[in-house]
Amino acid sequence: MSRVDFIVQEATEDIIDRVTNVCLECYSDIKVGDTIHYDMLNYRYLCKSCQERLIEKKESIEDEEISEGLF
């Protein structure tokens, strides 16, 4: 991907208390110390597996757009 879409962070008590304690894609629990990914395009925290799925989905869409051309 050509631009930075995610910020990788460690879940802190502050994030869990003030923002969220679940992945906002699959709703799995986020615990202190977990690696989380902030999706800057959709303004949400994701777990690693949801972040990876989202990247794969974006890449497949970009590949389809490139292969289809302009017309």
N, C-alpha and C positions, 0 to 999 in steps of 0.2 A: 504494500500500500504506500502511496506516495506521501501521505500526510500523517501526522500523529493523531490518531483517533481515540487512544486510550492512555490513561495515566495509571501506572501500576503502583499500588500502595499496600502497606500492611494495615489490616483492620485494627483500629485502636478503640479503646472504650469511648472516646469522644465521638468517633464516627458512628459507632453502634448506638450510642445514647441519643445523639442529636440528628442523625440522618436516617439510618436504616440498620436493621439487623438481619436482613434477608437479601438474597440476590433478586433483583427486580425483573428478572426474566423467568427463572424457574422457582423462585421463592424458597430455595434451600437456605438453611441457617448460615449466617456469617458469625464466626467466633473471633475473639481477640487473637491477633497473630496470624490470621488467614491472609493469604495474598488475594487482594481484590483489584478489580479493574474498573476505573471510572470511565464510562462511555461519554466522551465530550460532545458527541453529536446529539445524543438523546438524554443527557444529563441524568445518568443513573449508575449505580454500582452493580457490577456483575461478578459472578464467580468465574474461575478460570475456564471451566468447560463451556459456559455460555459465551464467554468472550471469544474462545476459539471457534465455536460454531458460527458466531456472527461474522468473524473475519472470513471464514470459508464461504459463507453465503454472499458476502460483498464481493469477494474475488470471483466467484462463479458468475455473478451478475455483470461484473466488469469484463470478464472474458467473453460473455455472450455479446455484450455491446461492441466490443472490438471486432469479433468475428462477423457480426452482421453488417458492419460498415455504416455508412451514412444513409443508405437507402434500403 
